[in-house]
Amino acid sequence: AKEWGKKASKAKSAVSAARHFMKMSSNVTEEVQEQAESLIQEIESALEQGENTRAAGRGEKLDKLFK
């Protein structure tokens, strides 16, 4: 159960970081923003359905978009 909670937390953190980064950065392309929003929607949907492993995986993808 502990791992399950960590995965949800990581996914939520990735969403928060991505939104903050997009707000603060002026050089994020529209394409990257669209990809990020799509991933954020997938993450939020997965979290609502209790699919924390899938949400965490999408969170990692989201992090990689901005690195």
N, C-alpha and C positions, 0 to 999 in steps of 0.2 A: 504494500500500500504506500510505503514511503517513496519508492521509485515512481509510482504512478503520479503522486503529488508533485514530485520534482519535475516531471515531464510537463505537467500543466503549467507550472511556474515558469519554466524555461520558455514555453511557447508564448505565454503572456508577456514575458520580458522582451522577447524578440519583436512582438507587435508594438510594444511601447517604444522601444529603441528605434524601430523603423519609422514610426510616425514622427517621433521627435527629430530624427535625422532629416526626413523629408521637409519638415517645417523649417528647420534651420539652414538647410543647404539650398543654394540657388543653382547648383550645377547638376541636379538630378534630372535626367531626361524624362520626357513624358512617357516614353516606353517603359523605363524602369519603374516609374510611379505606378503605371498600370499593372505591371507584373507584381509589384509590392501589394497593391490593393487587392489583387486577385488572391495572392497568398494569404493575406490577412483575413479575407472572407473565408477561405478554406480552413484556416486555423480556428477562427471563432466558431465556425460550424462544427468542426471536429470536437472542440471543447464542450460545446452545448450537448453533443451526442455522447460525451464521455470517452471519446477516442483520443486520449492524451498522447499515446505513442505516435499516432498519425500527426497530431498537432505539433508535437516536438520536432518531428521530421520536417514538416513544412516551416517551422520556426528556424531551423538550421539553414534551409534554403533561402529564407528571407534574410538572414544575417549575411549570407554569402553575396547577396545582391549588392550590398553596400560596402563590401570589402575589396 
